[in-house]
Amino acid sequence: MTAPLTHSSEPRWNADLLGDGFEACTLALPDGAETTLVRYTPSVAPDDRPARVAVLAVHGFVDYFFHPHVARELAAAGYAFYAVDLRGHGRSWEAHAAAGRDPNQVPDIAVYAQDLDAAAAVVRDAGHERLVVLGHSTGGLIAPLWAAGRPGRADALVLNSPWFAPNRPRVTRWAATAMVEAVAPVAPRAVVSHLAPDYAVALHAEHGGEWQFDPAWKWHEPFTVRAAWLRSVLRSQRRLARGLDLDVPVLVLSSDRSSHDEHLTTDSVLDVAHIRGRAPMLGDDVSYMTIRGGAHDLALSPAPARDEYLRAVVGWLDASV
């Protein structure tokens, strides 16, 4: 039986770094950890009544929430909007680092269920009847595993370029899995790979992209990947590949193609064939859409792909939730 959805104290909302209309609160987690919940205040309770449906966004690896245009678009369609910066990421970085933990990483990503539990409890307590979790990339792996392990906590999922499988040839995946399974038990913090910064750099306004974000939180340098974290990701992907049997509607979206160097108009991080192939493993009610010319984070694609993505999400929510 799933434990009751509760949070230990009343959240204390403060002005958020995104400025007017955005607030954030810190949520305490077990073992002294913290996560941060952001809300777009005009969307939460228009006319002093809580919006019926709330959307909770979950970012990817070495990432955080800096997408005010997504919040405003969903608010205009009548949806309350929240986002979580998971422990060790973005707004939650400082407490994680102060405790001596590796930024953006944990030994087992299953612990993020605590972050989502805490965030979902606050959203539910605000009076919204239904909760949709919108996960991107690694968040798109974390969200369905959380929903499968906590039945009844989410009413629907939207997965934006979810990380369902490593973007490597099969033989390389087998070798990488064997390596991290051997290394992680004896050296969990061993460096086993690096995340290339090219995609993040291409997005940033200082390098010709459209977006302003903090390079200290979404790095412009190669980012260290450690053994235990990667092992937990690979194990989670194998768990998803065996089937999750989710009993909620799911929308999976991806770009129409992948490449290694077209960062703004293709998925240069993941293989869209892997996303398409594993989407049916989520459950019986899964819709799949491709966005032509979409970037890895479809919400950060150049127009018109970005607009098509947002229309697709709103249209699906209107019909399914």
C-alpha positions as CSV (number, residue, x, y, z in Angstrom):
1,M,0.0,0.0,0.0
2,T,1.3,3.5,-0.9
3,A,2.0,5.7,2.1
4,P,-0.2,8.8,2.6
5,L,0.8,11.8,0.6
6,T,1.8,14.4,3.3
7,H,4.3,17.1,3.9
8,S,5.6,17.9,7.3
9,S,5.1,21.6,7.4
10,E,3.4,24.6,5.7
11,P,5.6,25.7,2.8
12,R,7.1,29.2,3.0
13,W,7.0,30.8,-0.4
14,N,9.5,33.5,-1.4
15,A,10.2,35.5,-4.5
16,D,11.9,33.4,-7.1
17,L,14.9,34.2,-9.3
18,L,12.6,34.1,-12.4
19,G,11.0,37.3,-11.2
20,D,7.4,38.6,-11.3
21,G,4.8,35.8,-10.9
22,F,7.2,33.2,-9.7
23,E,7.8,32.0,-6.1
24,A,9.9,29.2,-4.6
25,C,9.9,27.2,-1.4
26,T,12.4,24.8,0.1
27,L,11.1,21.4,1.1
28,A,12.9,19.4,3.8
29,L,13.6,15.7,3.0
30,P,14.9,12.8,5.0
31,D,18.6,12.8,6.1
32,G,18.8,16.6,5.9
33,A,18.4,16.8,2.1
34,E,16.4,19.6,0.5
35,T,14.4,20.0,-2.7
36,T,13.0,23.2,-4.2
37,L,9.5,23.8,-5.5
38,V,8.7,26.6,-7.8
39,R,5.2,27.8,-8.7
40,Y,3.8,30.3,-11.2
41,T,1.4,32.2,-8.9
42,P,-1.1,33.5,-11.5
43,S,-1.9,29.9,-12.5
44,V,-2.4,28.4,-9.0
45,A,-5.8,29.8,-8.0
46,P,-7.4,32.1,-10.6
47,D,-10.5,33.7,-9.2
48,D,-9.5,32.5,-5.8
49,R,-10.3,28.9,-6.7
50,P,-7.5,26.3,-7.2
51,A,-7.1,25.2,-10.8
52,R,-8.5,21.7,-11.2
53,V,-5.4,20.3,-12.9
54,A,-1.8,21.1,-11.8
55,V,1.3,20.3,-13.9
56,L,4.6,19.6,-12.0
57,A,7.7,19.8,-14.2
58,V,10.8,17.7,-13.5
59,H,14.1,18.7,-15.2
60,G,16.9,16.5,-16.5
61,F,20.5,15.8,-15.6
62,V,22.7,18.9,-14.9
63,D,19.6,21.1,-15.4
64,Y,17.0,23.1,-13.5
65,F,13.8,25.0,-14.1
66,F,14.3,28.2,-16.1
67,H,11.3,27.9,-18.5
68,P,8.9,30.7,-17.7
69,H,7.4,30.6,-21.2
70,V,6.2,27.0,-20.4
71,A,4.5,28.1,-17.2
72,R,2.8,31.0,-18.9
73,E,1.6,28.8,-21.8
74,L,0.1,26.2,-19.6
75,A,-1.4,28.9,-17.3
76,A,-3.1,30.5,-20.3
77,A,-4.7,27.1,-21.0
78,G,-6.1,26.9,-17.5
79,Y,-3.5,24.7,-15.8
80,A,-1.7,25.4,-12.5
81,F,2.1,25.2,-13.0
82,Y,4.8,24.0,-10.6
83,A,8.3,22.8,-11.1
84,V,10.8,21.0,-8.9
85,D,14.6,21.5,-8.7
86,L,15.6,18.1,-7.5
87,R,18.2,17.8,-4.7
88,G,21.7,18.8,-5.9
89,H,20.3,20.7,-8.9
90,G,19.8,24.4,-9.6
91,R,18.1,26.0,-6.6
92,S,18.7,22.9,-4.5
93,W,22.4,22.8,-5.3
94,E,23.8,24.7,-2.2
95,A,22.4,22.5,0.5
96,H,23.5,19.3,-1.3
97,A,27.0,20.6,-1.8
98,A,27.2,21.9,1.8
99,A,26.5,18.3,2.9
100,G,29.5,17.1,0.9
101,R,27.5,15.5,-1.8
102,D,28.2,15.5,-5.5
103,P,26.2,18.1,-7.4
104,N,23.6,16.8,-9.8
105,Q,24.2,13.2,-8.7
106,V,23.1,10.7,-6.1
107,P,24.2,7.1,-5.6
108,D,20.7,5.9,-6.5
109,I,18.2,7.9,-8.5
110,A,15.4,6.1,-6.7
111,V,15.9,8.6,-3.8
112,Y,14.3,11.3,-6.0
113,A,11.0,9.6,-5.2
114,Q,11.3,11.5,-1.9
115,D,11.6,14.8,-3.8
116,L,8.5,14.1,-5.9
117,D,6.6,12.9,-2.9
118,A,7.3,16.2,-1.1
119,A,6.5,18.3,-4.1
120,A,3.3,16.4,-5.0
121,A,2.1,16.7,-1.4
122,V,2.3,20.5,-1.5
123,V,0.6,20.6,-4.9
124,R,-2.2,18.4,-3.6
125,D,-2.6,20.4,-0.4
126,A,-3.1,23.5,-2.6
127,G,-6.5,22.0,-3.6
128,H,-5.8,20.8,-7.2
129,E,-7.9,17.8,-8.0
130,R,-5.5,16.2,-10.5
131,L,-1.7,16.1,-10.9
132,V,0.2,15.7,-14.2
133,V,4.0,15.2,-14.0
134,L,5.9,16.6,-16.9
135,G,9.4,15.0,-17.0
136,H,12.3,15.9,-19.3
137,S,15.2,13.6,-20.1
138,T,16.4,12.1,-16.8
139,G,13.3,13.5,-15.3
140,G,11.4,11.6,-17.9
141,L,12.9,8.4,-16.5
142,I,12.4,9.3,-12.9
143,A,8.8,10.3,-13.3
144,P,7.3,7.0,-14.7
145,L,9.3,4.9,-12.2
146,W,7.9,7.1,-9.4
147,A,4.4,6.8,-10.7
148,A,4.8,3.0,-11.0
149,G,6.0,2.8,-7.4
150,R,3.5,5.3,-6.0
151,P,0.2,4.4,-7.7
152,G,-2.5,7.1,-7.4
153,R,-0.1,10.0,-6.9
154,A,0.0,11.1,-10.5
155,D,-3.1,11.2,-12.7
156,A,-1.1,11.5,-16.0
157,L,2.4,11.8,-17.3
158,V,3.9,14.0,-20.1
159,L,7.5,12.9,-21.0
160,N,9.6,15.3,-23.0
161,S,12.5,13.5,-24.7
162,P,12.7,10.9,-21.8
163,W,16.0,9.1,-21.2
164,F,14.8,5.6,-21.7
165,A,18.0,4.0,-22.9
166,P,21.7,5.0,-23.3
167,N,22.5,6.7,-26.6
168,R,25.2,4.1,-27.5
169,P,25.4,1.1,-29.8
170,R,24.3,-2.2,-28.2
171,V,27.8,-3.6,-27.7
172,T,29.0,-0.4,-26.1
173,R,26.0,-0.4,-23.8
174,W,26.8,-3.9,-22.7
175,A,30.4,-3.0,-22.0
176,A,29.4,0.1,-20.1
177,T,26.9,-1.8,-18.0
178,A,29.5,-4.4,-17.1
179,M,32.0,-1.8,-16.2
180,V,29.8,0.3,-13.9
181,E,28.4,-2.8,-12.2
182,A,32.0,-3.9,-11.4
183,V,33.2,-0.4,-10.4
184,A,30.3,1.1,-8.4
185,P,30.3,-1.3,-5.4
186,V,34.0,-0.6,-4.7
187,A,34.4,2.9,-5.9
188,P,30.9,4.6,-6.2
189,R,32.4,8.0,-6.8
190,A,34.8,6.8,-9.5
191,V,34.7,9.0,-12.7
192,V,33.4,6.8,-15.5
193,S,32.4,9.3,-18.1
194,H,31.8,13.0,-18.8
195,L,28.7,14.8,-20.1
196,A,29.7,17.0,-23.1
197,P,28.6,20.7,-22.8
198,D,28.0,21.3,-26.5
199,Y,24.2,21.2,-26.3
200,A,24.0,23.5,-23.3
201,V,26.4,25.9,-24.9
202,A,24.4,26.0,-28.1
203,L,21.2,26.9,-26.2
204,H,22.7,29.9,-24.3
205,A,22.1,33.4,-25.6
206,E,25.8,34.3,-25.2
207,H,26.6,31.6,-27.8
208,G,23.9,32.3,-30.3
209,G,21.0,30.5,-28.7
210,E,17.8,32.0,-27.4
211,W,17.9,31.2,-23.7
212,Q,19.4,32.8,-20.5
213,F,20.3,30.3,-17.8
214,D,23.0,30.0,-15.1
215,P,26.1,28.1,-16.5
216,A,26.9,27.2,-12.9
217,W,23.7,25.1,-12.8
218,K,23.6,24.0,-16.5
219,W,27.3,23.6,-17.2
220,H,29.3,24.9,-20.1
221,E,32.2,22.6,-19.3
222,P,32.4,18.8,-19.4
223,F,30.5,17.4,-16.4
224,T,31.9,14.4,-14.4
225,V,29.7,11.3,-14.3
226,R,30.3,8.9,-11.4
227,A,29.9,5.2,-11.2
228,A,27.1,4.7,-8.7
229,W,24.9,7.3,-10.3
230,L,25.3,5.8,-13.8
231,R,24.7,2.3,-12.5
232,S,21.4,3.4,-10.9
233,V,20.4,5.1,-14.2
234,L,21.2,1.9,-16.3
235,R,19.3,-0.3,-13.8
236,S,16.3,2.1,-13.9
237,Q,16.3,1.9,-17.7
238,R,16.4,-1.9,-17.6
239,R,13.5,-1.8,-15.1
240,L,11.5,0.4,-17.5
241,A,12.3,-1.9,-20.4
242,R,10.7,-4.8,-18.6
243,G,7.4,-2.9,-18.5
244,L,5.8,-0.6,-15.9
245,D,2.1,-1.3,-16.4
246,L,1.2,2.3,-15.6
247,D,-2.6,2.8,-15.1
248,V,-2.6,6.5,-16.1
249,P,-2.5,8.1,-19.5
250,V,1.0,9.0,-20.8
251,L,2.1,11.3,-23.6
252,V,5.7,10.8,-24.9
253,L,7.2,13.4,-27.2
254,S,10.5,13.5,-29.0
255,S,12.2,15.2,-31.9
256,D,11.7,13.7,-35.3
257,R,15.4,12.8,-35.6
258,S,18.7,12.6,-33.7
259,S,22.2,13.8,-34.7
260,H,25.5,14.5,-33.0
261,D,25.9,18.1,-33.9
262,E,22.6,19.8,-34.9
263,H,21.9,20.8,-31.3
264,L,18.9,23.2,-31.9
265,T,16.9,21.3,-34.5
266,T,17.4,17.6,-33.6
267,D,17.9,15.6,-30.4
268,S,21.7,15.7,-30.1
269,V,21.6,14.0,-26.7
270,L,19.4,10.9,-27.1
271,D,18.4,8.5,-29.9
272,V,14.8,9.1,-30.7
273,A,14.5,5.5,-32.0
274,H,15.1,4.3,-28.4
275,I,12.4,6.7,-27.1
276,R,9.9,5.5,-29.7
277,G,10.8,1.8,-29.1
278,R,10.5,1.9,-25.3
279,A,7.4,4.1,-25.0
280,P,5.0,1.2,-25.3
281,M,6.7,-0.4,-22.2
282,L,5.1,2.3,-20.0
283,G,1.5,1.0,-20.0
284,D,-1.6,0.4,-22.1
285,D,-2.5,4.1,-22.6
286,V,0.5,5.7,-24.2
287,S,0.4,8.3,-27.0
288,Y,3.6,9.2,-28.9
289,M,4.2,12.4,-30.9
290,T,7.2,13.6,-32.8
291,I,8.0,17.3,-33.1
292,R,9.7,18.2,-36.4
293,G,12.8,20.2,-35.8
294,G,12.7,19.8,-32.1
295,A,15.7,20.1,-29.8
296,H,16.5,17.6,-27.0
297,D,14.4,19.8,-24.6
298,L,11.5,20.3,-26.9
299,A,10.4,23.4,-24.8
300,L,13.7,25.1,-25.8
301,S,13.4,24.3,-29.5
302,P,13.4,27.3,-32.0
303,A,10.0,28.3,-33.3
304,P,7.9,26.8,-34.9
305,A,8.9,23.5,-33.2
306,R,8.6,25.0,-29.7
307,D,5.1,26.2,-30.5
308,E,4.1,22.9,-31.9
309,Y,5.4,21.1,-28.8
310,L,3.4,23.4,-26.4
311,R,0.2,23.1,-28.5
312,A,0.6,19.3,-28.5
313,V,1.0,19.2,-24.7
314,V,-2.0,21.5,-24.1
315,G,-4.2,19.6,-26.6
316,W,-3.4,16.3,-25.1
317,L,-4.0,17.6,-21.5
318,D,-7.4,19.0,-22.6
319,A,-8.4,15.7,-24.1
320,S,-6.9,13.3,-21.5
321,V,-6.9,14.8,-18.0
